[in-house]
Amino acid sequence: MITYSTRQKWRYKLKTIEEANNYGCIELSDWEIGFLDSISIQIADRDLSMKQSLALNKIYEKVC
């Protein structure tokens, strides 16, 4: 079961990545940009899959 805390962490990571991208602090591939756009829509009303969560974490680790 996905907890409220986990959902908040996803939102925080997504926001952090988006801000880092806006400030030029992270370089995202076309796939990563598309993935982030997709999950930003999905996260509003559905949970991420384990695979999506892992991909989000991998991108988040790139933030300087």
Secondary structure, DSSP 4 states (H G I P E B T S, - for coil): ---HHHHHHHHHHHHHHHHHHHTT-S---HHHHHHHHHHHHHTTTSPPPHHHHHHHHHHHTT--
